Amino acid sequence: MSSKKTSNKAAYTGLFAAIAASSCCIPPVIALIAGVGGSASALSWMEPFRPYLIGLAVVAIGYAWYNYYKLKNTDDCDCEIDEKPRWFQTKGFLIGITLFAAISISFPYYSHIFYPNNEKEVVIVNQSNIQTVNFDVKGMTCASCEQHVTHAVNELEGIVNVAASYEKANAKVEFDNTKTTKEDIEKAINSTGYKVISDE
């Protein structure tokens, strides 16, 4: 019985670690859906721990599977066993935990599907009105963060192109300066919870 409890604890630990591994990427999507952009970067501090949390999830869930098959092999003896195992002691439960953990860990790679395409077609009347500004942005940690910044900036009028990069910690924005301003773009980025680093 204690082995079953250990197996369950390992499965729950793995599940928690898998969710925690992507906790820096999930809030931007929730913030977009809920319309509360400022909380998007709330868990970005967890990003450096992501590899360790993924490792913990893999080890814990692997141990739960190992323990499950170890227990299954000992069930062949003439020992007295329960007639029917509880749901959280079944193979189906472990499969569910494993799949949910995999979906959680890979969340940053498919989170873009939650962001609707809000790019607008901009008619350029005078090419001299087109300005390109590079904003240094603090707090982006994954592709989900990039999508959040891009989505927020594209809400403004006159945006020709946005290229946000968490690796470079910046957002390069091309815009029509007769329709929007550098200050408006900075406010849009700051509204997501990530902060534009001022040169001043």
C-alpha positions in Angstrom: 0.0 0.0 0.0 2.8 2.4 0.8 4.3 1.7 -2.6 1.0 2.7 -4.2 1.0 5.9 -2.1 4.6 6.6 -3.2 3.7 6.1 -6.8 0.8 8.5 -6.5 2.9 11.1 -4.8 5.5 10.8 -7.6 2.8 11.2 -10.3 1.3 14.3 -8.5 4.9 15.7 -8.1 5.5 15.2 -11.8 2.2 16.9 -12.7 2.9 19.8 -10.4 6.4 20.2 -11.8 5.2 20.1 -15.4 2.6 22.8 -14.8 5.1 24.9 -12.9 7.6 24.5 -15.8 5.2 26.5 -18.0 3.8 28.8 -15.4 5.8 31.7 -16.9 4.1 31.1 -20.2 0.5 30.4 -19.2 -0.4 33.8 -17.6 0.0 35.8 -20.9 -2.7 33.7 -22.5 -4.9 33.8 -19.5 -4.4 37.6 -19.3 -5.4 38.0 -23.0 -8.5 35.9 -22.5 -9.4 37.7 -19.3 -8.5 41.1 -20.6 -6.1 41.8 -17.7 -2.8 42.4 -19.5 -0.8 43.8 -16.6 -0.6 40.4 -14.9 1.0 38.7 -17.8 4.5 38.8 -16.5 3.7 37.9 -13.0 5.4 34.5 -13.0 8.2 35.3 -15.5 10.7 35.0 -12.6 10.2 31.2 -12.8 11.6 30.9 -16.3 15.2 30.2 -15.2 13.9 27.2 -13.2 12.1 25.7 -16.3 14.8 23.1 -17.2 14.9 21.8 -13.6 11.2 21.6 -13.3 10.9 19.7 -16.6 13.6 17.3 -15.3 11.8 16.9 -12.0 8.5 16.2 -13.9 10.2 13.6 -16.1 11.9 11.8 -13.2 8.8 11.8 -11.0 6.5 10.5 -13.7 9.1 8.0 -14.8 9.3 6.8 -11.2 5.5 6.6 -10.9 5.5 4.3 -14.1 8.3 2.2 -12.7 6.5 1.8 -9.4 3.3 0.9 -11.2 4.9 -1.9 -13.2 6.9 -3.1 -10.2 3.6 -3.4 -8.2 1.8 -5.0 -11.1 4.5 -7.7 -11.3 4.2 -8.4 -7.5 0.4 -8.8 -7.9 1.0 -12.2 -9.5 1.8 -13.7 -6.1 -0.7 -15.3 -3.8 -0.8 -12.3 -1.6 -4.1 -10.8 -0.4 -4.9 -7.8 -2.7 -7.8 -5.4 -3.1 -10.4 -6.7 -5.6 -10.4 -3.5 -7.6 -7.8 -0.7 -7.5 -8.9 2.8 -7.0 -9.0 5.0 -10.1 -5.8 7.0 -9.1 -4.0 3.6 -8.9 -4.8 2.6 -12.5 -2.8 2.7 -15.7 -5.4 5.1 -17.1 -4.7 7.6 -14.4 -1.0 7.4 -15.1 -1.6 7.9 -18.8 -3.8 10.9 -18.1 -1.1 12.4 -15.8 1.6 11.8 -18.4 -0.3 13.3 -21.2 -1.4 16.4 -19.2 2.3 16.9 -18.1 3.5 16.7 -21.7 0.8 19.2 -22.8 1.8 21.5 -20.0 5.5 21.3 -20.7 5.1 21.9 -24.4 2.7 24.9 -23.9 5.1 27.6 -25.0 5.5 26.0 -28.4 1.8 26.1 -29.3 0.5 29.0 -27.2 0.4 31.2 -30.3 -2.9 29.5 -31.4 -4.7 31.3 -28.6 -3.8 34.7 -30.0 -6.1 35.9 -32.7 -4.5 37.6 -35.7 -5.2 41.3 -35.2 -2.9 42.7 -37.9 -4.4 45.5 -39.9 -3.7 46.4 -43.5 -2.0 49.8 -43.4 -2.2 52.0 -46.5 1.0 53.9 -46.7 0.4 57.4 -48.2 3.9 58.8 -47.7 6.9 56.5 -47.1 8.6 59.3 -45.1 6.0 58.8 -42.4 7.1 55.3 -41.8 9.3 55.0 -38.7 11.0 52.0 -37.2 11.8 51.9 -33.5 13.5 49.2 -31.5 12.1 48.9 -27.9 14.2 47.1 -25.3 11.7 45.0 -23.3 12.2 43.5 -19.9 10.4 40.4 -18.7 9.7 38.3 -21.9 10.8 34.7 -21.4 9.2 32.7 -24.2 7.3 32.7 -27.4 4.0 33.2 -25.6 5.4 36.5 -24.2 6.4 37.6 -27.7 2.8 36.8 -29.0 1.3 38.9 -26.1 3.5 41.9 -26.9 2.8 41.6 -30.7 -0.9 41.3 -30.1 -1.0 44.4 -27.8 1.0 46.6 -30.3 -1.1 45.4 -33.3 -4.2 46.8 -31.5 -2.9 50.3 -32.3 -3.7 52.1 -35.6 -0.9 52.5 -38.1 1.2 49.5 -37.1 3.0 48.2 -40.2 5.0 45.4 -38.6 5.9 44.1 -35.1 8.8 41.7 -34.4 9.1 40.8 -30.7 11.9 38.6 -29.5 12.3 37.2 -26.0 15.8 36.0 -26.9 16.9 39.6 -27.9 14.7 41.2 -25.2 13.3 43.6 -27.7 10.4 44.6 -29.9 11.1 46.1 -33.3 8.1 48.1 -34.5 7.5 49.7 -37.9 4.6 52.2 -37.8 3.1 55.2 -39.5 3.9 58.2 -37.2 0.9 60.1 -38.5 -1.4 57.5 -36.9 0.4 56.5 -33.8 3.4 57.5 -31.7 6.4 55.9 -30.0 4.8 56.8 -26.7 1.6 55.0 -27.6 3.5 51.9 -28.6 5.5 52.0 -25.3 2.2 52.2 -23.3 0.8 49.3 -25.3 3.9 47.1 -24.4 3.9 48.2 -20.8 0.2 47.3 -20.5 1.1 43.7 -21.0 3.1 43.6 -17.8 6.5 43.6 -19.7 8.4 46.9 -19.4 10.1 49.0 -22.0 13.5 49.9 -20.8 14.1 53.6 -21.3 17.4 54.9 -22.7 17.3 57.8 -20.3 
